[in-house]
Amino acid sequence: MTAGISVKQAYLLSIFTGLCWWLSWPPIDQAWLAFFAFIPLLWALESQLATGFSGGKVRYWLIVYTGLLVWNVLTTWWVGKASVAGGLFANFANPALQSIPFMLFRSARRHLNRKAAWVMLVTSWMALEYLHLRWEFTWPWLTLGNVFAGAHTWVQWYELTGVFGGTLWVWTINILMLEWLLKLSGKRKGNAVVIPFFRMGWVQLAGIIMLVVIPVTASLIRYGQVQDEGSPVRVTVLQPNFDPYTEKFSLSESAMLDKMLSLSATGLTDSTDYLVWPETSVPQPIWLNRAAFSGPIRRIRSLTDQYPDLTTVIGINAFMEYDSKEELTPTARELVNRQMHDTVWYDAFNSSIQIDTSGRIPWYHKSKLVPGVERLPYPGTLKFMEYFTLDLGGISGSLGTQKDRSVFYNSDST
């Protein structure tokens, strides 16, 4: 590789991009790095593109893939705790998808002008992020706009643009900074190698800085203007601190429920409005068709009934039985009762339910499911691969979803 960048240096720059994204992402939360994170990789690619695309598509792709792989592995390695195979697949497959916009960018640089190539890179990247929110191989964790999760005061304008506004913001700053650095270094074709001080693009740099400062300032002002409205609600949130990969599945179901109830009792007062338990905090599967008669639900209700104004929301593993006249879903399972010579069809869900003094038990099914762990993508088509979905110690196989999201209301309709 010419233009002052060797192949080894190109890979190192790509790795540096991956490290920058890892450091910028939660939980490390150095979000400011997002405005520079792509620059090392783009610099390496610019060096290759400027030499007439030496090394071909394979080398170009490997340089891109390396940095994206580092970012994915260091940021979402925890998926491997659920399943080593699933974690490896996710962390190796997603960088391959993320490399597609860079390959389109390479093609656009060959056949279109420079600005069109940048537009191709950004729009195709955002299209991939949109796809990750809509298709069943969903993987939305690394949407670029999510990098500001720990710096939410910077992006209050997400209420207008959504998270994709953050993605566009990050890409814009990275590209403009790269163009400024290329001009400064003289690497861009047509620029002198030595640029006089007064021609070093300080106005351009000032403009880039303002593109960061103005949105952040506007966001801070907006954040400071927000005032809470309505009546205050007193909420007790329970976190039993069970290790979700070991302790949670080594304790007996009754011991876990006993601990949850005893911890809840210590945090409740007569003025508590809501008690919230974690996801799948009741280990026993609950049949929603007869939830009111479930032993764990009756014990939780007995606690709730001691506080007339209390509403309890808990996470459960839920089953829903279908009668013979109902249309089965693609995720429906068969349960054969050999003694009764009967077959029951049902769906399994990762759900939450609400318990209060009204006697009703409304439910909500989690429907944005982790592919390969909670749901086999496109189960109607890939049903034959159901065996390969991962077992996390709770409910294995593809979980069901609900078509329309529901909202919980407490006894005073809030």
WOPEFEN-V794846 format. One record per residue. N is the residue number from 0. RES is the residue in one small letter. PHI is phi as a letter, one per 20 degrees, with the letter a starting at -180 (NA if undefined). D_CENTER is the distance of its C-alpha to the mean C-alpha in Angstrom with 2 decimals. Layout:
n res phi d_center
N RES PHI D_CENTER
N RES PHI D_CENTER
This chain:
n res phi d_center
0 m NA 36.72
1 t e 38.86
2 a l 38.49
3 g n 38.22
4 i c 35.00
5 s e 35.46
6 v f 33.17
7 k f 32.45
8 q f 31.67
9 a f 29.30
10 y f 27.30
11 l f 27.39
12 l f 26.13
13 s f 23.22
14 i f 22.43
15 f f 22.80
16 t f 20.13
17 g f 17.70
18 l f 18.93
19 c f 18.60
20 w f 14.91
21 w f 14.48
22 l f 16.73
23 s f 15.13
24 w e 11.64
25 p g 11.27
26 p e 13.26
27 i f 16.00
28 d m 15.20
29 q e 17.86
30 a f 16.27
31 w f 19.67
32 l f 19.38
33 a f 16.95
34 f f 20.14
35 f c 21.82
36 a f 19.32
37 f e 20.07
38 i f 23.78
39 p g 24.89
40 l f 23.50
41 l f 24.89
42 w f 28.14
43 a f 28.50
44 l f 27.93
45 e f 30.36
46 s f 32.92
47 q f 32.74
48 l f 32.83
49 a f 35.76
50 t e 37.78
51 g n 37.89
52 f m 34.84
53 s f 36.45
54 g n 34.93
55 g m 33.58
56 k f 30.28
57 v f 29.61
58 r f 29.95
59 y g 27.91
60 w f 25.03
61 l f 25.29
62 i f 25.16
63 v f 21.96
64 y f 20.36
65 t g 21.40
66 g f 19.55
67 l f 16.27
68 l f 16.76
69 v g 17.41
70 w g 14.26
71 n f 12.08
72 v f 14.35
73 l f 14.65
74 t e 11.02
75 t c 9.62
76 w f 13.17
77 w f 12.60
78 v f 11.73
79 g f 15.43
80 k f 16.50
81 a f 15.95
82 s b 17.68
83 v f 19.03
84 a f 19.40
85 g f 15.92
86 g f 14.50
87 l f 17.05
88 f f 16.41
89 a f 12.67
90 n f 13.38
91 f e 16.50
92 a f 15.65
93 n f 12.66
94 p g 14.97
95 a f 17.60
96 l f 15.74
97 q f 14.94
98 s f 18.65
99 i g 19.82
100 p g 19.78
101 f f 21.80
102 m f 24.25
103 l f 24.70
104 f f 25.32
105 r f 27.96
106 s f 29.64
107 a f 29.69
108 r f 31.30
109 r f 34.00
110 h d 34.82
111 l c 33.84
112 n e 34.25
113 r f 32.07
114 k f 30.52
115 a f 29.71
116 a f 27.97
117 w f 25.70
118 v f 24.95
119 m f 24.20
120 l f 21.71
121 v f 19.75
122 t f 19.94
123 s f 19.05
124 w f 15.96
125 m f 14.89
126 a f 15.98
127 l f 13.73
128 e f 10.64
129 y f 12.23
130 l f 12.92
131 h f 9.42
132 l e 9.02
133 r d 12.49
134 w e 13.60
135 e e 13.48
136 f e 12.22
137 t g 8.81
138 w b 6.28
139 p e 4.00
140 w g 2.60
141 l e 6.28
142 t g 7.30
143 l g 10.35
144 g f 10.69
145 n f 7.95
146 v f 10.58
147 f e 12.70
148 a g 10.85
149 g e 13.88
150 a c 16.26
151 h f 15.79
152 t f 19.55
153 w e 19.38
154 v c 17.43
155 q f 18.99
156 w f 19.80
157 y g 16.30
158 e f 18.23
159 l e 20.10
160 t d 17.86
161 g m 14.33
162 v f 11.51
163 f f 13.37
164 g f 16.25
165 g f 14.60
166 t f 13.98
167 l f 17.63
168 w f 18.84
169 v f 17.54
170 w f 19.00
171 t f 22.19
172 i f 22.92
173 n f 22.37
174 i f 24.66
175 l f 27.26
176 m f 27.42
177 l f 27.91
178 e f 30.65
179 w f 32.31
180 l f 32.33
181 l f 33.70
182 k f 36.42
183 l f 37.18
184 s e 37.51
185 g n 39.49
186 k f 37.41
187 r f 36.85
188 k g 39.74
189 g o 42.43
190 n e 41.89
191 a f 44.39
192 v f 43.51
193 v d 44.99
194 i d 43.99
195 p g 46.17
196 f g 44.62
197 f f 45.15
198 r d 43.29
199 m e 40.14
200 g m 38.00
201 w f 37.71
202 v f 37.42
203 q f 34.48
204 l f 32.82
205 a f 33.61
206 g f 31.98
207 i f 28.73
208 i f 28.81
209 m f 29.44
210 l f 26.37
211 v e 24.41
212 v f 26.82
213 i f 27.36
214 p f 23.79
215 v f 23.23
216 t f 26.65
217 a f 26.19
218 s f 22.95
219 l f 24.79
220 i f 27.66
221 r f 25.57
222 y f 23.91
223 g f 27.44
224 q e 28.72
225 v f 26.44
226 q c 28.53
227 d f 27.71
228 e c 29.50
229 g n 30.81
230 s e 31.79
231 p f 29.96
232 v c 28.24
233 r e 28.56
234 v c 25.67
235 t d 25.76
236 v d 22.47
237 l e 23.18
238 q c 21.50
239 p f 23.81
240 n m 22.16
241 f f 22.48
242 d f 21.00
243 p f 18.58
244 y d 19.71
245 t c 23.42
246 e g 25.09
247 k f 23.36
248 f d 24.92
249 s d 28.17
250 l f 29.37
251 s f 31.26
252 e f 29.82
253 s f 32.61
254 a f 32.14
255 m f 28.47
256 l f 29.41
257 d g 32.38
258 k f 30.34
259 m f 27.84
260 l f 30.85
261 s f 32.78
262 l f 29.99
263 s f 29.50
264 a f 33.23
265 t f 33.31
266 g d 30.83
267 l d 32.33
268 t c 35.09
269 d f 36.97
270 s e 34.98
271 t f 31.49
272 d e 29.87
273 y c 26.66
274 l d 25.80
275 v d 22.17
276 w d 21.46
277 p f 18.20
278 e f 16.43
279 t l 19.09
280 s f 21.52
281 v e 24.45
282 p f 24.80
283 q f 27.38
284 p f 26.33
285 i d 27.46
286 w f 29.21
287 l f 28.39
288 n f 31.74
289 r b 33.53
290 a f 31.07
291 a f 33.79
292 f e 35.90
293 s f 33.32
294 g g 34.52
295 p f 31.33
296 i f 30.94
297 r f 34.62
298 r f 34.30
299 i f 31.37
300 r f 33.40
301 s f 36.40
302 l f 34.52
303 t f 33.22
304 d f 36.76
305 q f 38.09
306 y c 36.34
307 p g 37.27
308 d e 34.69
309 l e 31.74
310 t c 28.78
311 t d 26.62
312 v d 23.09
313 i c 22.10
314 g e 19.57
315 i c 21.41
316 n e 21.62
317 a d 23.40
318 f d 25.84
319 m c 27.37
320 e e 30.73
321 y d 31.97
322 d e 35.64
323 s f 37.64
324 k e 37.57
325 e e 33.82
326 e f 31.93
327 l f 29.64
328 t e 25.99
329 p f 24.73
330 t e 23.11
331 a f 26.34
332 r d 27.93
333 e d 31.61
334 l c 33.35
335 v d 37.00
336 n e 39.46
337 r f 42.34
338 q f 44.66
339 m e 44.36
340 h l 44.21
341 d c 41.28
342 t c 37.83
343 v d 34.93
344 w d 31.80
345 y b 28.67
346 d d 24.90
347 a d 22.58
348 f c 19.68
349 n e 17.15
350 s c 18.65
351 s c 19.76
352 i c 23.34
353 q d 25.45
354 i c 28.88
355 d b 31.55
356 t e 35.30
357 s f 35.29
358 g n 35.23
359 r e 32.43
360 i c 29.20
361 p f 26.56
362 w c 23.34
363 y b 19.78
364 h d 17.86
365 k f 14.13
366 s c 13.55
367 k e 9.91
368 l d 10.55
369 v f 9.48
370 p f 11.86
371 g n 14.87
372 v d 14.31
373 e d 14.41
374 r b 15.57
375 l f 17.58
376 p g 16.60
377 y l 19.50
378 p f 21.46
379 g f 24.48
380 t e 24.96
381 l d 23.76
382 k g 25.27
383 f f 27.39
384 m e 24.43
385 e g 23.57
386 y g 25.28
387 f e 22.66
388 t f 19.72
389 l e 18.97
390 d d 20.70
391 l e 19.00
392 g n 22.21
393 g d 21.49
394 i d 21.43
395 s e 21.17
396 g n 20.89
397 s f 19.12
398 l e 18.39
399 g e 19.52
400 t c 17.91
401 q d 19.63
402 k f 20.46
403 d d 20.65
404 r f 18.70
405 s d 21.20
406 v c 21.78
407 f e 23.62
408 y c 26.88
409 n e 29.02
410 s f 32.80
411 d d 33.45
412 s m 31.08
413 t d 28.52
